[in-house]
Amino acid sequence: MIPLTITNSSNNKIYNKTNAYEAAVQPSNNVQKVRQLIEILNTGNLENVQYLIHEKYFNHESHIDASSIEGLPESVLQQIKIRNQLSGPAEFTDTVKSLRNAFADLNYEEKEIYSDNNTVIGYYVVSGTHTGTFFAFPPTGRKFRYNAIHTHRFENGKVIEHKALRDDLMLMLQLGLVTPLAQYESLFRLWKGGGDDGDDEGDGSNDGEGARLQK
């Protein structure tokens, strides 16, 4: 069966979650592998990591230059140092454990996914509850929901590089870790989809209570 596709202005194919991507052209094999990685993030089941992650895998989101940051607790600096040294399946495994320890019911909901040669780009709505320590941030018990784009590059059939573009401001606002100035709060709520009339079929940033800026 030939899958349904959405075609953008560049005539690149975008595969939606409900499409039969298995029957598409070769890049769909990489799409399948990325979906398996997302399933690992959603479930915490690490059984197949070594089959999906290259031994030289590098995650740009896990490497932080903290040399110019002052006032960080020593425990956080040590955590950054350790993570900066990780690569390959060990890095991905540590990322999964860290995220799932910090965020209960963590879930990446695929909205769109795009494959071109050795690169897969996915658009997700990420949600969960902050129930554990995340770096220097103690648990707040608050729910969150934000948008993210993840890029995975393949080499020899495995993911060798990962980059992400996340709405970290939305995450921090919902966790109460940053607060807009009082005179701009209503504008932030409007901008970030905090109203009561959110469209559930929209971009995911205004879907229900989890997307509202919580006080």
N, C-alpha and C positions, 0 to 999 in steps of 0.2 A: 504494500500500500504506500502510495506517495504521500508524504506528510503535508499538511497545510503549512504555509509559511506567510510571514508578514515581510514585505519588502520595503526597505527604506529608500531614501533618495539616491543612494549609491548602488541600489540593486543588490545589496548584501542580504543574505537570508537570516532572519531572526526566528529561532525555534521557541515556541511557547511550551510551557510545561505539559500541556495536554497533547502535544503533537507526537506522532510516531517517529521520533528522531532516529530510531534504530534502522529504519528503512531508507534514510536519507543518504547523502554522499559521505565520503570518508571522514570529514571533520566531525561528524556526529559521534564517532567513536571517542573523541576527546571530550565532547559534551557529556557523554555517558560517564566518563571517568571523573569529571568535575562534579557531576551530580552525586557520584559515590562519595567524594570528599565532603560535600555539603551534608550528606546523610551521616557521615561520621561526626561532623560538628553537631548535628541535631540529636544524635543518639549517644555519643560517647563510645561507640563500639569501634575499637582501634584495630580490629583483627586484620584488615586488609591494607593498612597504611603502607607497608613495604612494597606492595605491588603497584601503588599509585604515585608514590613520592620518590623522586630521583635521589640518589645518594649525595648529590651536590646541590640539592634543593636550597634555595635562598629566599627567605621571606622578608621583604623590605619593611613590613609593618612591625617586625619584632626587633629590629636593630635601631637603637636610640643612642645618639651622642649626648650624654649627660654632662660632659665636661664643663659646659658653660651654665649649668643650672645649679643655683645655690639653694640650700635649705632642705634638700631631700634627705629623708632618714637613711641611715646607713644600710638598713635592711633592704630598702628600695634600690639603692645604688648597687648592692650586691646582686639583687635579682636582675637588674638591667645588665650587669656584667656577665652573669651566667647565661642569660638569654642571647646576648650578643655573640656568644661563642658557639651557639647551637646552629646546626644545619642538617640537611637531609631529613629522613623520617623522624629522627629524634626531636627536631625542631617542631615539626607539625604535631607530633604526639604531645609535646609540652604545651603547645598552643591550645590544643583541644582540652587538655586537663585544666589549664589555667582558666580558660573561658567558662567551662562548665562548673568549675568550683566557685567561680564568682557569680555566675548568672544561672539561677534555676530556670527550668523550662526554656532554655535557650533554643531559638528556632530561626532558621534562615528560610524564608519563603521566596522561592524563585518567581520573578515576574517576567523577565525576558532573558534569553541567553543567545549569544552570538559566537560563531566559530569561523575562523579564517586561518587556514594553514595550520600553524602550530600554536595558535593563541585562541583562548576561549575567554569571552567577557560576559559576565553575568550581572544582572541587576536584581537586587534582593531587598526585601523588607525584613529587618532583623528585630526580634522581640525577645523579651524575657523578664526576669525579676532579679534585682540586685540583692542577693542573699549572702554573698561572701566577699572577702576582701579582694579588690582589684587594684594591683600595684599599691599605691598609697591610700586608696580610697576605701574606708570601712563600709560594710554593707548598710544600705539605706532602706531596704525593704520595698523600694519603689519599682514599679513596672516601667518598661521603656519600649519604644518602637521607633526605629529610624531607617533611613534608606542607605544603601551601600552598593558600590560597584566593585566587583572583584575580577581581577585579571590573572589568568593562569597561563603560563607559557610551557610548552611541552618540548622534551628532547628524548629521543629514543623511546617514545611511548609513555613517558612518565612526566609529571609536573616538576620542572626544575626551577621555576621562578614564580613568585606571587607578589602582586601589588594590589592595593585597595584605595578607593576613594570613598570615605564614610562621612556621614553627617554627624560628626562628633559633637558639634554644638547642640544638636537636637538631643543627643544622648545625655550630655552634661546638664542641659536644662531640665530634662525630665527626672534626672537623679537628684536634682537640687544642688548640684556642685557648682553651678554658676547661676547668677541671677541678673536679669536685665535691670538697668536703672528704672526707677519707678515711672518716670515720664515716658519710657519707651516700652513698658511691659505689654500694653494692649497691642502695639504694633508688632512685637515679637510673637504674641499669641496668634495674630492674624497671619503673619508671615510664615510661621511654622505650623499652621493648620490646627490651632488649638480651639477652634470654634465648635459649636454643638452640631453644626450642619455639615459635617465632613462627608465627602463622597467616598464611599467604600470601594468604588472602582477606580479611584484616582491613583496617586503615586505612592500611597501607603503611609504618608506622613500625617494624615488626618483621619485615621481609621479608629474611631472610638476612644475610650477613656485612656488607653495606653499612650496615645499620641498627644494628649493635652499636657501643657506645662503644669506640673504639680507643685503646689505650695508646701 
